[in-house]
Amino acid sequence: MQHLTLKAATVEAEEELGVFEAIVSAWIEDRMKDVILPGAFDKTIAAWQRSGKRLPLLFEHSTKAVGEIDPHSMTTDAEGLRVRRHVDRSTDEGEQVWRQVKASTASFSIGGAFESRRRKGGKGKEIYEVDLLEISATSTPAHPSARVLSWKSTRSLDEKRYDVFGKSMSYEEMVEQGPRMAAERAKKAQPIQIVTFEC
């Protein structure tokens, strides 16, 4: 009998990915009575995606970057602008933001150029186009609905690699192909049997 031995790389606490998903702006009225209209982010999302650049994640609207945002992760849904982002934990500010993300106390705000008009009734503005320049992790967001939706601390099973008989495989590949590979190796390992017949 042959045993299948699997080796998985361990993930240390310091290897946390710093990746999370968040709503950074919403369609509801903000604290200044302003409302961003659905569709306001469409042009800026397309422009950032064409640029090949990443949007900076700043600390409290300062010049201190604590991460980056992949423009291809930026989408809008029924709630607002949703992004997936990475926090650089090598700085004190980045580490602070990451702790807030994991504690569900982090919030966000956007910075850029805004095209707007007065709302009916005279309270606040309707913002119909936004040219995003940055997104900030902040303790004083304009939108109370800006918040973390999920975060990833370590690599998932699908991201780990396993050594199966000298071949690097994902968890899914290991489950699918491992038993067959073990059976084939066991078959090859069996000694040749010589059978003699007496006549």
N, C-alpha and C positions, 0 to 999 in steps of 0.2 A: 504494500500500500504506500502511495506517495502523498505527502501533505502539501497543500498549497500555502505558501508563505507570502504574505503581503506586507510591504513596507510603505508606510505613509509618513510624509514629512510632518513633524510636529509644528504647530504655530504658537509662538510665544506671545505673551500679552503685549509686548512692545511692538509686535508686528501687526497691530490693528490697522485696518485698511483706511479708516477715516473717510469712508464713503457714505453719503446719505442722500435722501430725497426729501424735497420740501416744497411747500407752497410759499412763494416769496412775494406774491402780490395777488390780491383778490378783486373780484368785481363789485363787492359790496362797498358801501360808503366808508371812507377812512375817518380818522380823527379830525381832519380838517374839513370834513363834509365833501371832500372830492370823491369822484367816482371814475374809475378807469373802465372804459367801454370794451366789451368783447371785440376782438379784432385789432386792438391797439398795439399789440406786440407782434403781429404777423410780419410786418416789413423788417423789423429789427432782428427777429429770429432768423429770417431768410438771409439777411445781410451777414450776420455773424456766421451762419453755416457756410456761406460762400467764401468768407474770408480765410478760413482755415485756422483762425486764431481761437484762443480760449478766453472766455470772459473772466476778469479777475473777481475773486471773492475777497472783499476788504474787511478790515476790522473797524467797526463803528464809523464807516464813511471816511476813514483816514487814508493815507497813502500806503499803509501797511497791509500787504497782501497776506492772507492766511490760507489761500487755496485757489482753486480754479474751477471753472464750470465748462463742461463740454457743450457747445452750442447745439449739438445734435441731441442732447438730452432735454433741451428746452421745448416744452409743449404747453398748450393751453387746453383746459377742460372746463367743465361747468362751474368749477370753483375759482379758477384763476390761472396764474402762471406757475407751472410746475417745473422744477429743475432737479437734476442729479449733479452732485458736486463732490469734490474731494478737498479735505482739510489737510493742510500741511502742518503736521504736529511737531515739526522741528523748532518752532518758535514758541515763546511763552504765550503769545496771543492765540496761536493756533491750538495749543494744548488747552487753553481756557475755553475756546469755542467748542472743541471736541467734547470736553467734559459737559458743557451745557447741552450739546446735542444729545448725548447719552442720558442726561437727566431730564430731557424734554423741556428745558427752560430756554433754549436758543430761539431767537426770532430773527426776522430778516427785513430788509428794506432795499429799495431799488434807487439807483441814481442815473440820471441821464437828462435828455432834452425832451420836453413835453409839449405837444400841441393840444390846446384846450379851448373851451368856450364856457361861458357862464351857464350854470344849471338853471332850469326854470324854477322860479320862486326866489332866486337871488342868493341861495346858500351854496357856497362851494362851486367847483368847476366839474365839467365833463371832460375827461382826458380821452381824446380819440386816437392819438398816435404817440408812441413812446419810442425814443431812440436810446436804447440801453447802453450805458457806459460801464456800469459796475453793479454788483449786488453785494450788499454788506450784511455781515452778521452783526446784529445790534440788540441792545437791551431796550431800545425805545422805538419799536416799529410804528410806521404810519397805519398799517393794517393790523388790527387785532387777530385776523385770521391767518396771518403769515406764521408758519410753524413747520416743524420737522414732521414728516410722514413716516419715515423709516430710516434706520441706519444699519450699517454692516460693520461688525467688529472684527470678524475673522473670516477666513476663506471658507466657502461652502464645500460640501462634499464634491460637487461637480468641478470645483476649481483645484482640488488637491490632485496630485499625481501619485500613482501607485506603481511599484516595481513588481511586475508579474512575469516571472521567469526571464528577467533581464529586459523586459519591454516596458516602457513608460506608458501608463494608461490612466484615463479618467475613471472616476467611480462607476459611471454608466458603462464604459467599455469593459471594465473589470467584471462587473456583474454579468454582462452579456457574453463575453468571450472567455472569462477565466475558467469555468468548468470544462469547456471543450478543450482548452489548452492543457489543462491538468490531465484530462483523459488521454490526449495524444501523447503527452510526455510519459505517462504511466505505461502506455502501450509500447512505446519505443524502448522503455527501460527494461521490459521483460526479457529474460534470457532466451536464447534460441534453444528450443527443445529438439533433440534428435530421437526420432522414433525408429526402432528396429523391429522387423517382423521375422519370425521364424517360419520357414516353409517346411 
